[in-house]
């Protein structure tokens, strides 16, 4: 895992932990909290899917570059 990947993963994990802590320290009713958590979970899933797609794309590009260098 490269330094860039480790940084991105650390950034995401830190953001998630910070958000969870903020959600639990804010005064909300149980229903409001569940709705907010549900909405945020959907947003996080969508972001994770987008990041995974980008990572796959970058990995494919690297694999193509390596394959080209090996065949040259």
C-alpha positions in Angstrom: 0.0 0.0 0.0 1.4 3.3 -1.0 1.7 6.4 1.1 -1.1 8.0 -0.9 -3.5 5.1 -0.3 -2.6 5.0 3.4 -3.3 8.7 3.7 -6.7 8.4 1.9 -7.7 5.5 4.1 -6.6 7.3 7.2 -8.5 10.4 6.1 -11.7 8.5 5.5 -11.5 6.6 8.8 -10.8 9.8 10.7 -13.8 11.5 9.0 -16.1 8.6 9.9 -14.9 8.5 13.5 -15.3 12.3 13.9 -18.7 12.2 12.3 -19.9 9.4 14.6 -18.6 11.2 17.7 -20.3 14.4 16.6 -23.6 12.6 15.9 -23.6 11.0 19.4 -22.8 14.3 21.2 -25.6 16.3 19.5 -29.0 16.4 21.2 -31.4 14.6 19.0 -34.4 12.3 19.5 -33.9 8.6 18.8 -35.9 8.8 15.6 -34.0 11.8 14.4 -30.7 10.1 15.2 -31.7 6.9 13.3 -32.8 8.9 10.3 -29.6 10.9 10.2 -27.5 7.8 10.6 -29.4 6.1 7.8 -29.0 9.0 5.5 -25.3 9.3 6.3 -24.8 5.6 5.8 -26.2 5.8 2.3 -23.9 8.8 1.6 -20.9 7.0 2.9 -21.7 3.9 0.9 -22.0 5.9 -2.3 -18.6 7.6 -1.6 -17.0 4.3 -0.8 -18.3 2.8 -4.1 -17.0 5.9 -6.0 -13.6 5.6 -4.4 -13.5 1.9 -5.1 -14.3 2.5 -8.8 -11.6 5.1 -9.0 -9.1 2.8 -7.3 -10.0 0.0 -9.7 -9.5 2.4 -12.6 -6.1 3.6 -11.4 -5.0 0.0 -10.8 -6.1 -0.9 -14.3 -4.0 2.0 -15.7 -1.0 0.9 -13.6 -1.4 -2.7 -14.8 -1.5 -1.5 -18.4 1.6 0.7 -17.9 3.5 -2.3 -16.4 2.4 -4.6 -19.1 3.5 -2.2 -21.8 6.9 -1.8 -20.1 7.3 -5.5 -19.8 6.5 -6.2 -23.5 8.8 -3.4 -24.7 
